[in-house]
Amino acid sequence: MQSRIIVFAVGLFVLLAQTGCGSQNGDDASADGDRPAASVAQPPGSTTEPDAPQPATTTTDNGEPQIGGTIVRFSSSTTAVDVTIGEDNPAVRDFLSMLPLTITVEEFAGREKISYLPRELRHHRSPGSDPENGDLIYFVPWGNLGFYYNTDGIGYSDDTIHLGTYDAPFDQLEQ
């Protein structure tokens, strides 16, 4: 079953849109001048729910916004799943720079729900991972997001980049 969902960041998104996602070594996600700047406008038809997670306001020692702990809400007409960003890496920053966006989610192999992004993420220097149930990952070879719910027999891979974690039962992912 496929469903279309709207994704937008709650938390640091406004701060990121204003300050950019720069790094000092020049291999950051915003180094490309051919992309439009991130927009803070909500997608048509979306609403801000009163119980939406509150924005994070912490910064790193050098004054850059702290990415870890940012909440990204994946919502459809019938449900919402919040993903908490776990770590700061180039793939996470590039993913956040794409928000808001609309994606289509589909079942894959009885293990995960997957979705393809409009373009591949910039992931140089992003660490691989050993996914667990409840992880949102980016799979480098296919350029897709994956919401893992059955990781039995899946081990560490440099091609599986951890983006965040979610706490939603399988039936909620089905919606």
Secondary structure, DSSP 4 states (H G I P E B T S, - for coil): --EEEEEEEESTHHHHHHH----TTS-STT--TTSPPP--PPPTT----TTPPPPP--B-TTSPBP-TT-EEEEE-SS-EEEEEE----HHHHHHHHT-SEEEEEEEETTTEEEEE-SSPPP-TT---B---TTEEEEETTTTEEEEES--TT---BTTEEEEEEE---HHHHH-
